[in-house]
Amino acid sequence: MSYLRVRGLSVEFPIYQGGNRSLKKSLLAKTTQGNLAKDARDRLNVLALSDINLDIEEGDRLAVLGANGAGKSTLLKVLAGIYEPTSGGLYATGRVSALLTASVGLNPDATGRENIVLRGMYMDIHPREMRTRVDAIAEFSELGYHLDLPVRTYSTGMVIRLCFAIATSVRPEILLMDEWLAAGDARFLAKARRRMADFVGASSILVLASHSIPILEEWCNRAILLDHGRIVEMGSVKEIAAAYQQAA
Amino acid sequence: MFSVVGPETRAGSVGKLPTAPSRAQVAWRDLAEGAARSWMWVALALQDIKLRYRGSILGPFWLTISTLVMVVAMGAIYSTLFHMDAASYLPYLGIGLVIWQFISTVVTEGCDTFLRAESVIQQIPIPFSVHAYRAVCRNLLVLAHSFVIIPIAIVIFGPPISWRVVEAVAGLVMLAIDALWISVLLGMISARFRDVPPIVGNFLQVAFFLTPVFWPIEAVGGWKRLLALNPLFAAIDVIRAPLLGKAAVPTSWAIVFVSTVVGCAVTFLLFARFRTRIAYWI
């Protein structure tokens, strides 16, 4: 049984700029009570998530809606264990896979083939196991001989195809996704959708952040609406989508 | 992959959520889980080296050659300057330079441990220590390449080979442990304070001349006891002296032990305290 529990969770981002990035200035500020180097203290905090309470159970497909900057990506990153909450708690059982950005962990100078193994390592998959999947990934991504060329020679679409093929080659337990994966280019789309259905179907929990209501309605059975880092509404995808469009 | 795993809780039974482990426990788990992923950081380190030397025929053996050239050039000049005979000076200089290069890259690249992994740290939850193990492993591999010249120098110039070689191996092990805490510590500090890498760079330049790397410590006469307290010298001495068939300066091993223990302890405390902030800093 997988689950995610979020209790009173807040995330505050310190904004480091100018002086407080400097050790010299920070030390000066300490020793001179801030008279000499005022800029070392100009630290701003941005409250990205505030008092989030959420129970996600096995079988849940949770849609995360909200305007730009509402905290969708931050919520996914906290759930993935990338950002430690500033206060509150997060409890999870089950293996969390986060698919947040397309090109993460890709090395532009390495070949497509090498990147498949590299990317696999970042997903905690042993190179030996990943090598057995190279052929399947090569076939699905339709990259052909390009796989032996450095990734920096690829077009944007080719990179997306490669990343999509790698990312969906695993069987996730708790799956956290930003919308890039649900997109994909037109020609590739039909194939990608079928693969996506298998991929999402295999997960026990899905948390999907997106602006696209049709995609959320297709994949999800619950939804939350974020605004300024707070959950303002929770309910069925239809209700929340309506509330989201009203707010926009 | 990196979540708090507790006892089974039924839906709605909020009261029975597991208590979170302490910071020290989490930090320790990070180090242990990172170490257990040796397949990951060894492969990443190999990949680093492969990419760095892609397109060059000699590959990483460029390092061997550049070290060799440096040793021969400096050897010719300084053996004359110091009035030392080349047969005893060249192995001394060679070992000193090879180890200094290791220390110096570990320190310089240590500032970059977490910064260079920025995109990964912000997207994928893997133990932070993986990045440090990767840096140490990469630099040990580089060291292995330039180390090739040392047996050659020993065979040609013939300092006696004795059981002391074991001592040198122990010295190398200590150096590898030092490399780990340096990578974690400097990696964290530089992620937070961006003026640290250039400060460290300046420090290294000065340290190269103040540390008996290419000049014999006996050359300073009365200052010898003071200079022998330099932990950088001690780290080199416990490897170099045994390889040359001599005893290390008596205080060296003690200094190596103390600096390793203190370094590990301070780094662990800071790592436990600030580990979770690294993702916010970079």
HADDOCK unambig.tbl for C-alpha pairs under 7 A between the chains (distance, minus, plus):
assign (segid A and resid 13 and name CA) (segid B and resid 280 and name CA) 6.93 0.50 0.50
assign (segid A and resid 21 and name CA) (segid B and resid 192 and name CA) 6.49 0.50 0.50
assign (segid A and resid 21 and name CA) (segid B and resid 193 and name CA) 4.80 0.50 0.50
assign (segid A and resid 21 and name CA) (segid B and resid 194 and name CA) 5.59 0.50 0.50
assign (segid A and resid 22 and name CA) (segid B and resid 193 and name CA) 5.06 0.50 0.50
assign (segid A and resid 22 and name CA) (segid B and resid 194 and name CA) 5.91 0.50 0.50
assign (segid A and resid 22 and name CA) (segid B and resid 195 and name CA) 5.39 0.50 0.50
assign (segid A and resid 23 and name CA) (segid B and resid 193 and name CA) 5.27 0.50 0.50
assign (segid A and resid 23 and name CA) (segid B and resid 195 and name CA) 6.35 0.50 0.50
assign (segid A and resid 23 and name CA) (segid B and resid 196 and name CA) 6.84 0.50 0.50
assign (segid A and resid 80 and name CA) (segid B and resid 125 and name CA) 6.60 0.50 0.50
assign (segid A and resid 81 and name CA) (segid B and resid 2 and name CA) 6.48 0.50 0.50
assign (segid A and resid 81 and name CA) (segid B and resid 3 and name CA) 6.47 0.50 0.50
assign (segid A and resid 81 and name CA) (segid B and resid 125 and name CA) 5.93 0.50 0.50
assign (segid A and resid 82 and name CA) (segid B and resid 122 and name CA) 6.35 0.50 0.50
assign (segid A and resid 82 and name CA) (segid B and resid 123 and name CA) 6.96 0.50 0.50
assign (segid A and resid 82 and name CA) (segid B and resid 124 and name CA) 6.74 0.50 0.50
assign (segid A and resid 82 and name CA) (segid B and resid 125 and name CA) 5.32 0.50 0.50
assign (segid A and resid 82 and name CA) (segid B and resid 279 and name CA) 6.83 0.50 0.50
assign (segid A and resid 83 and name CA) (segid B and resid 279 and name CA) 6.26 0.50 0.50
assign (segid A and resid 84 and name CA) (segid B and resid 276 and name CA) 5.75 0.50 0.50
assign (segid A and resid 91 and name CA) (segid B and resid 4 and name CA) 5.73 0.50 0.50
assign (segid A and resid 92 and name CA) (segid B and resid 3 and name CA) 6.03 0.50 0.50
assign (segid A and resid 92 and name CA) (segid B and resid 4 and name CA) 5.89 0.50 0.50
assign (segid A and resid 92 and name CA) (segid B and resid 5 and name CA) 6.05 0.50 0.50
assign (segid A and resid 93 and name CA) (segid B and resid 5 and name CA) 5.27 0.50 0.50
assign (segid A and resid 95 and name CA) (segid B and resid 1 and name CA) 4.85 0.50 0.50
assign (segid A and resid 96 and name CA) (segid B and resid 1 and name CA) 5.36 0.50 0.50
assign (segid A and resid 98 and name CA) (segid B and resid 124 and name CA) 6.66 0.50 0.50
assign (segid A and resid 100 and name CA) (segid B and resid 123 and name CA) 6.40 0.50 0.50
assign (segid A and resid 104 and name CA) (segid B and resid 119 and name CA) 6.38 0.50 0.50
assign (segid A and resid 104 and name CA) (segid B and resid 120 and name CA) 6.32 0.50 0.50
assign (segid A and resid 104 and name CA) (segid B and resid 123 and name CA) 6.94 0.50 0.50
assign (segid A and resid 105 and name CA) (segid B and resid 120 and name CA) 5.82 0.50 0.50
assign (segid A and resid 121 and name CA) (segid B and resid 40 and name CA) 6.11 0.50 0.50
